[in-house]
Amino acid sequence: MEQIFDDGFYMKKALAEAQVALDKGEVPVGVVVVAKNTIIARAHNLTEALTDVTAHAEMQAITAAANSIGGKYLQGCTMYVTLEPCSMCAGALYWSQISRLVFAAEDPKRGYRQQGTPLHTKTEVAAGILALEARALLHAFFKQKRK
């Protein structure tokens, strides 16, 4: 059976990272960064584990991807993330010059679009890929926290 490498395929990999975060008691946000149909970075939120408010999945993935390619610019790369990035992460994505951002669930309160944070002018954006699955993980996390 031929493997189809499309946005859904890679977002499922990001959702697997979000599940790892959920299992660790972190807000379930997961990321993969892809270059030439190869995953070059995987990450999930580590803010609790590292007691670091900047340890968002996107920040971890940007660093890992830059290390993987040996440069600070992520041109030619696509980031798949399960939740719309916040302003901090969008700023880092801006500076990384990532070519494409694909996110699952929107974040109407803290998302970069609501806050008015721009991405690089050459960054293409796709939203809503497997949004229901991403939202289900987030609901599970917050339901667990409210107990």
C-alpha positions in Angstrom: 0.0 0.0 0.0 1.4 3.4 -1.0 1.8 5.9 1.7 0.2 9.3 1.0 2.2 12.2 2.5 -0.4 14.9 2.8 -1.4 17.4 5.4 -3.6 14.9 7.1 -0.7 12.4 7.4 1.6 14.9 9.0 -1.1 16.3 11.3 -1.7 12.8 12.6 2.0 12.7 13.6 1.6 16.1 15.4 -1.5 14.7 17.1 0.6 11.8 18.4 3.0 14.4 19.9 0.0 16.1 21.5 -1.0 12.8 23.0 2.5 12.5 24.6 2.0 15.9 26.1 -1.4 15.0 27.5 0.0 11.8 29.0 2.7 13.9 30.8 0.1 16.4 32.1 1.0 19.1 29.7 -1.4 21.1 27.5 -1.7 18.7 24.6 -0.1 20.6 21.7 2.1 18.7 19.3 4.2 19.7 16.4 6.1 18.1 13.5 8.3 20.0 11.1 8.7 18.6 7.6 11.2 19.2 4.8 11.1 17.3 1.5 8.5 14.9 2.9 10.7 14.0 5.8 10.0 14.8 9.5 13.0 16.8 10.7 11.6 17.7 14.1 9.0 16.6 16.6 8.0 18.3 19.8 5.2 18.8 22.3 4.6 21.3 25.1 7.1 21.1 28.0 6.1 24.2 30.0 5.3 22.1 33.1 8.3 19.7 32.9 10.8 22.6 32.4 8.9 25.2 34.5 9.4 27.5 31.5 6.5 29.5 30.0 8.4 29.7 26.7 8.7 25.9 26.3 5.8 25.7 23.9 5.8 22.9 21.3 6.4 25.3 18.5 9.5 26.8 20.2 10.9 23.4 20.8 10.3 22.3 17.2 11.8 25.5 15.7 15.0 24.8 17.6 15.1 21.1 16.7 14.4 21.8 13.1 17.1 24.5 12.9 19.6 22.1 14.4 18.5 19.4 12.0 19.1 21.5 8.9 22.1 23.3 10.3 20.7 26.8 9.9 18.3 29.3 11.5 16.0 29.8 8.6 13.3 27.2 7.9 12.7 28.1 4.3 11.3 25.0 2.5 9.8 23.6 5.7 6.3 23.1 6.9 5.2 23.2 10.5 2.2 21.1 11.5 0.8 22.1 14.9 -2.3 20.9 16.6 -3.3 24.4 17.9 -3.1 27.8 16.4 0.2 29.3 17.6 0.2 32.1 20.2 1.8 35.5 19.5 5.2 34.4 21.0 5.4 31.3 18.7 4.1 33.3 15.7 6.9 35.8 16.3 9.5 33.0 16.4 8.0 31.5 13.2 8.2 35.0 11.6 11.9 35.1 12.3 12.5 31.5 11.2 11.0 32.4 7.8 9.1 29.1 7.7 7.6 28.5 4.3 4.3 27.0 5.5 2.2 26.7 8.7 -0.6 24.2 9.0 -2.6 24.1 12.2 -5.5 22.1 13.4 -7.7 23.9 16.0 -8.1 27.6 16.1 -7.4 29.4 19.4 -9.9 32.3 19.5 -8.6 33.7 22.7 -4.8 33.4 22.5 -4.1 32.7 18.8 -1.7 34.8 16.8 -4.5 36.0 14.5 -6.7 37.2 17.3 -3.7 39.1 18.7 -2.7 40.6 15.4 0.7 39.0 15.3 2.0 38.7 11.7 3.8 35.8 10.1 6.5 36.3 7.5 4.9 37.6 4.3 6.1 34.5 2.4 4.6 32.0 4.9 1.6 30.2 3.6 -1.1 29.1 6.2 -3.7 26.3 6.2 -6.1 25.9 9.1 -8.6 23.3 10.3 -6.8 20.1 9.3 -8.0 17.4 11.8 -9.4 20.2 14.0 -11.9 18.0 15.7 -9.3 15.5 16.8 -7.1 18.3 18.2 -9.9 19.9 20.0 -10.9 16.6 21.6 -7.4 16.3 23.1 -7.7 19.8 24.5 -11.1 19.1 25.9 -9.8 15.9 27.6 -7.0 17.9 29.2 -9.2 20.7 30.6 -11.9 18.2 31.7 -9.1 16.3 33.6 -7.9 19.6 35.2 -11.3 20.5 36.4 -11.8 17.3 38.4 
